[in-house]
Amino acid sequence: MIVLRLIDVSLVRGVRVLYSHASVLASDGERVGLVGPNGCGKSTLFAAILGELQTEAGEIEHPAEDRIAHVAQDIEAVDMSALDFVLSGHAPLEAAKAALKAAEGSGDDMALAQAMATLAELNEGAIAANAKTILHGLGFSEEQTVLPVRDFSGGWRNRLALARALMRPADLLLLDEPTNHLDLDSVIWLEAWLKRVQATIIIISHDREFLDRAVGTIWSIEDGTIRRYAGNYSDFEAMRIERLRQQEAGARAYERTASHLQAFIDRFRYKATKARQAQSRIKMLEKLQAVEPVRAKAEWRFEFPEPERLPDHLLDAENMSLGYGDTPVLQDVSFCVRSGERIGVLGVNGAGKSTLVKGICGELPLMSGTLRRGQGLTIGYFAQHQLDSLRLDETPLQHLRRMAPDTREQELRDFLGKFRFSGDQVNELVAPMSGGEKARLALALIAWEKPNLLVLDEPTNHLDMETREALTIALSTFGGSVLIVSHDRHLLRAATETLWLVRGGHVSAYDGDLDDYAELVLSDRRDRAAAQKEENRSAAAPVVTQKEARREAAKERARIASLRKPVQKKIDAAEKRMAEIDARAAELDAQIADPAFYSGEKAQVEETLKERSALTEEKETLEAEWLELSEELESIK
């Protein structure tokens, strides 16, 4: 079954045509990677599928709006808990809750029974357990699931938006850079989770290894249209390179043939004896299909300059403890970093990877222990807050000039040009720059210092595929030492040789590779899931059919009726007796009101007055009893 079909689609942004005459389709359960350079129209296509903008031409056939799940870009700082926010993404559950609330307010017993049966069939307990599984998979602790959304930072809210999209029952799931703001453990979990999702999935991502593992089809926006390639990203790269080679060969063949024909035409065009042949060659040249030569743009590359000094001993730590306030995050940490070492740091979110990096770079004081820095050590530190510390009201040239006030401007310009800041770009303000441009500027400022130890904390966030590849090559050829925290496994495989594992408050060497680590992550999650199974079982109601739900609802109504019946019987008896008392009291009151009554026998008068008083006391007792029974009956309802 076809879930998504683009039929001769053209999309325009402003006055620029992103692509035209694009026709591709995605079938049920297909996993598609949508790739292309920044600004080519990947996110724009998502917006068109969601109906947020109109196509210039063509048609997009897609599922109904309520069967499309996507990650919201802007999340309000609401007071609802993280768990409730994620559950709100489950449209059928929200609709069932709303129906139950309306039925309760209407007093319609049939509507109430139907709403209860629908909710039972959905199995709210199981859905909530599933939501918790997703939250835990994306790095949220049990305690964080009850915190209000407003308490989370922007990156964590993005994770909540992703969790909410994964909760939504859908035929089509659109994911735009889902691995941004995730750590490696969460990326590994997400890959495994997506394999279980019963929907067609389209993913925009610059993480090539994630695409290799998560998709089986590539849609590439190129040459003004969308081309479909079978296979994952690595397969696509190989096929595209081969296609470009064939295109280049075709272009050369065209040029040879066209040149030969043109030479004949130029030589014999005006000779009477050869005019007919020349005219024939002209027609051949006109009909010859021109194959556009491959204008392979020079792939962008940069490098980190060779360090001016390369001391053998860069860092030595002994029994080092790091933390915040009086709370240690890492304890008894011991390691050494030597010249030329290339280290990748692994660990779950919150284990202390960034804490370790801050301690090494001197941004976090030691709580105890020793950290010795080698003589001549120069650290180049890249982290998210480095981007935030860029001066928004300054230009790249001003940033670099502050670091090198005595250097000629042309030399500064040439250096910035290596990081794709050329011409007037060096004088453009930082404020409107994209995250990728700010990251390139931060890398340029680090490179200028010629460090002998690069410490990079998630350097690929905001970087496109081309810049990631350039960074990978630059790190692979760097002559100094490297310590990297990253969720980009391609970068870690290419640029590191040793792995450290941050776990349980300690740092240790990890003997396995990244594939072993992926299995460790999934194994740990399976163990935690098994440990929580009993708890989740108690929270999750058994899955029942609609017929079973109606039967259970009938049983519940019968049970409630059996509890109400004896109470109602006592109320009815009390009301009957009070009615009898009222009737008898009326008779006695009529006698007592007659003056002749008191002229009768004294004993009879006293007996009548005594009876009237007893009736009053009995009624008061019955009224108190009636009130208690009524409250009891109300509580059963």
DRENTOR-407788 format. One record per residue (C-alpha): residue in three letters; x, y negated, z. Coordinates in steps of 0.5 Angstrom, whole numbers, plus 500, padded with zeros to 3 digits. Each point is the difference from the previous one (the first is absolute). Example, Ala and Ser with C-alpha at 12.3 -4.5 7.8 and 13.67 -1.06 7.14 Angstrom:
# DRENTOR-407788
ALA525509516 SER502493498 
# end
This chain:
# DRENTOR-407788
MET500500500 ILE503493498 VAL500495506 LEU503494497 ARG500498493 LEU503494497 ILE497499493 ASP504495495 VAL501495506 SER504494500 LEU501495506 VAL503493500 ARG502496506 GLY500493499 VAL502499493 ARG505506500 VAL497507497 LEU503505505 TYR498506495 SER495501494 HIS496506497 ALA502505506 SER496506500 VAL502506506 LEU496504504 ALA501504507 SER496506501 ASP497503507 GLY506501505 GLU505497496 ARG506496503 VAL503494496 GLY505496501 LEU499493497 VAL507497499 GLY503494496 PRO504494501 ASN498494505 GLY494496497 CYS499505495 GLY492501503 LYS500506504 SER496496506 THR496497495 LEU498506497 PHE498502507 ALA496494501 ALA496501493 ILE498507502 LEU498497507 GLY495495496 GLU504494503 LEU502498492 GLN497501493 THR504503495 GLU502496494 ALA497506495 GLY499507501 GLU496504505 ILE502503507 GLU496506502 HIS501502507 PRO496503506 ALA495496504 GLU502494505 ASP499504506 ARG504506497 ILE506496499 ALA505499506 HIS506495500 VAL504497505 ALA498493502 GLN505495499 ASP497495506 ILE498503507 GLU497495504 ALA502500508 VAL494503502 ASP499502508 MET497507498 SER505506502 ALA505503494 LEU496506501 ASP493497499 PHE503496494 VAL503506496 LEU493504502 SER497494496 GLY503502494 HIS496506500 ALA493498496 PRO496506501 LEU501500508 GLU499492500 ALA493501496 ALA498506505 LYS501495506 ALA497494497 ALA494505499 LEU500503507 LYS500493503 ALA494498495 ALA496506502 GLU501499507 GLY497493500 SER494502495 GLY497505505 ASP499505494 ASP502507503 MET500503493 ALA505495498 LEU504501506 ALA500507499 GLN503499493 ALA505495502 MET502505506 ALA501506495 THR504496495 LEU505498505 ALA500507503 GLU502502493 LEU505495499 ASN503503506 GLU503493503 GLY504504505 ALA504503494 ILE501493496 ALA503497506 ALA505505501 ASN502499493 ALA500493501 LYS505501506 THR504505496 ILE501495494 LEU502494505 HIS505505504 GLY503502493 LEU501492498 GLY504499507 PHE494498505 SER501503507 GLU494502503 GLU500494505 GLN500495493 THR494503498 VAL495497505 LEU504493499 PRO496495496 VAL502498493 ARG502493502 ASP506503504 PHE504503494 SER505496496 GLY499499493 GLY504507498 TRP496504505 ARG493497497 ASN502502493 ARG501507503 LEU493500503 ALA497498493 LEU504506497 ALA497504505 ARG493497499 ALA500502493 LEU503507501 MET493501504 ARG495498495 PRO497506496 ALA501498493 ASP501502493 LEU506495498 LEU505498505 LEU504494498 LEU507499504 ASP504494499 GLU507500503 PRO498505505 THR507501503 ASN501493501 HIS501499508 LEU500507501 ASP506504503 LEU503506497 ASP496505505 SER493497498 VAL502500492 ILE501508501 TRP494500503 LEU496496495 GLU503505495 ALA497506503 TRP493497502 LEU499497492 LYS501508498 ARG494501504 VAL496494498 GLN494502495 ALA500494495 THR503498494 ILE506495503 ILE504495496 ILE506497504 ILE504494499 SER507501503 HIS507498499 ASP502506504 ARG503505495 GLU500506504 PHE493499503 LEU498499493 ASP504507498 ARG496503506 ALA493497500 VAL498500493 GLY500504493 THR498495495 ILE503493499 TRP497494496 SER505495498 ILE499493498 GLU504499494 ASP501497494 GLY493496501 THR496506501 ILE499506505 ARG504507498 ARG498506504 TYR506505502 ALA499507502 GLY504502507 ASN503496505 TYR504494500 SER507503499 ASP496504494 PHE498493497 GLU507497501 ALA503506496 MET494500494 ARG500492500 ILE508500499 GLU499505494 ARG494496497 LEU505494500 ARG505504497 GLN496502495 GLN497493499 GLU507498499 ALA502505495 GLY494498496 ALA502493500 ARG507502498 ALA497504494 TYR495494498 GLU505495500 ARG505505495 THR494501496 ALA498493500 SER507498498 HIS501504495 LEU493498496 GLN501493501 ALA507501497 PHE497503494 ILE495495500 ASP505494500 ARG504503495 PHE495502495 ARG494496501 TYR501495494 LYS503505495 ALA495501495 THR502508499 LYS500501508 ALA494495502 ARG495506500 GLN504504505 ALA501494504 GLN493498500 SER499508503 ARG505499505 ILE497493502 LYS493504501 MET504506504 LEU503495505 GLU493497501 LYS497506502 LEU506503504 GLN498500507 ALA505496504 VAL502503507 GLU501494505 PRO507501502 VAL501502508 ARG502493503 ALA503504506 LYS501494505 ALA506500504 GLU499504506 TRP501495506 ARG505502505 PHE504497505 GLU505502505 PHE503498507 PRO507498500 GLU505504503 PRO501498507 GLU507496501 ARG501504506 LEU499508501 PRO502501507 ASP500508502 HIS496499506 LEU493496499 LEU496502506 ASP500505506 ALA495501505 GLU500503507 ASN494502504 MET496494497 SER493498503 LEU496495496 GLY493498502 TYR495494501 GLY500497507 ASP501506505 THR497505495 PRO505504497 VAL499502493 LEU506504498 GLN505503505 ASP507503501 VAL501498492 SER507502498 PHE503500493 CYS506497496 VAL500497493 ARG506500496 SER502497493 GLY496502494 GLU495504504 ARG493500497 ILE494501505 GLY493501499 VAL496499507 LEU493505500 GLY495500506 VAL492499501 ASN497493500 GLY502497507 ALA505505502 GLY505494500 LYS504500493 SER499492500 THR502500507 LEU506503498 VAL502496495 LYS499493504 GLY504503505 ILE506501495 CYS499494497 GLY500496506 GLU493498500 LEU498504506 PRO505500507 LEU502507503 MET496502506 SER506504502 GLY506504496 THR505497495 LEU500498493 ARG507498497 ARG501497494 GLY506501496 GLN504494498 GLY498497494 LEU493503500 THR496496495 ILE492502500 GLY495498495 TYR494501503 PHE493501496 ALA493500504 GLN493497499 HIS501495504 GLN506497496 LEU496499495 ASP495496505 SER506496502 LEU501497493 ARG499493500 LEU494499495 ASP501493499 GLU507501497 THR502503493 PRO505506499 LEU506495498 GLN499497507 HIS500506504 LEU506502497 ARG503493500 ARG499500508 MET504506500 ALA506498495 PRO500492501 ASP507500496 THR498504494 ARG499497494 GLU493500498 GLN501504493 GLU503506504 LEU494500505 ARG495500494 ASP504506496 PHE500504507 LEU492499500 GLY500501493 LYS502507502 PHE494501504 ARG495497494 PHE500493503 SER502497493 GLY499493497 ASP495496504 GLN498506504 VAL506498505 ASN496493501 GLU493503502 LEU497500507 VAL500507504 ALA493498502 PRO496503494 MET505506499 SER498507500 GLY502505505 GLY504503495 GLU504493498 LYS501499507 ALA503507501 ARG505498494 LEU502494503 ALA501503507 LEU504505497 ALA504495496 LEU502496507 ILE502506503 ALA505502494 TRP503493500 GLU503502507 LYS503506497 PRO498504506 ASN504507502 LEU494503503 LEU493499497 VAL494502505 LEU494500496 ASP493501503 GLU495502495 PRO503496494 THR495502495 ASN494497503 HIS497495494 LEU505503495 ASP498502493 MET503506497 GLU505497496 THR503496506 ARG500506504 GLU504504495 ALA505494500 LEU500500508 THR501508500 ILE506499495 ALA503494503 LEU500504507 SER503506496 THR506496498 PHE501496506 GLY507501503 GLY498499507 SER496503505 VAL492501500 LEU495501505 ILE493500497 VAL493501503 SER495501494 HIS494504498 ASP502501493 ARG503507499 HIS503498494 LEU504495503 LEU502504506 ARG502506495 ALA505495496 ALA503496505 THR501504506 GLU504506502 THR499501507 LEU493500504 TRP498497507 LEU494502503 VAL497496506 ARG495504504 GLY498500507 GLY504494502 HIS507503497 VAL504500494 SER503506497 ALA503502494 TYR495504495 ASP503506497 GLY495501495 ASP498496494 LEU494496498 ASP496506498 ASP501503506 TYR498494504 ALA493500496 GLU499507502 LEU502498507 VAL495494500 LEU494504498 SER502506505 ASP500495505 ARG493497498 ARG497507499 ASP502502507 ARG497493503 ALA494502496 ALA499507503 ALA501497507 GLN495495499 LYS495505497 GLU496502506 GLU499493502 ASN498498493 ARG495507500 SER497497506 ALA499493497 ALA498503493 ALA493503500 PRO499507496 VAL498499493 VAL493501498 THR495500494 GLN494496500 LYS496506501 GLU504501507 ALA500493502 ARG492500499 ARG499506504 GLU505497505 ALA496494501 ALA494504501 LYS503504505 GLU502493503 ARG493497500 ALA497507503 ARG505499506 ILE499493501 ALA492502500 SER501506505 LEU504495505 ARG494494499 LYS494505501 PRO501501507 VAL501493502 GLN494498495 LYS496505504 LYS501497507 ILE499493497 ASP493502497 ALA498503507 ALA503494504 GLU496495495 LYS493505500 ARG501499508 MET501493500 ALA493499496 GLU497505505 ILE502495505 ASP498494497 ALA493503499 ARG499502507 ALA503494503 ALA495496496 GLU494504503 LEU503499507 ASP501492498 ALA493500498 GLN498503507 ILE505495504 ALA497494497 ASP493501502 PRO498497507 ALA495506501 PHE506505500 TYR503497507 SER493502503 GLY500507499 GLU504505504 LYS506498503 ALA504506499 GLN498500492 VAL502493500 GLU507502503 GLU501506495 THR498496494 LEU505494502 LYS505506501 GLU499503493 ARG501493497 SER507499503 ALA502507498 LEU498499493 THR504494500 GLU506503503 GLU500506495 LYS499496494 GLU506496502 THR504506501 LEU498503493 GLU502493496 ALA507501503 GLU500507498 TRP497498493 LEU506495499 GLU505505501 LEU497505496 SER499495494 GLU508498501 GLU502507500 LEU495501493 GLU504494497 SER507503501 ILE498506497 LYS497496494 
# end
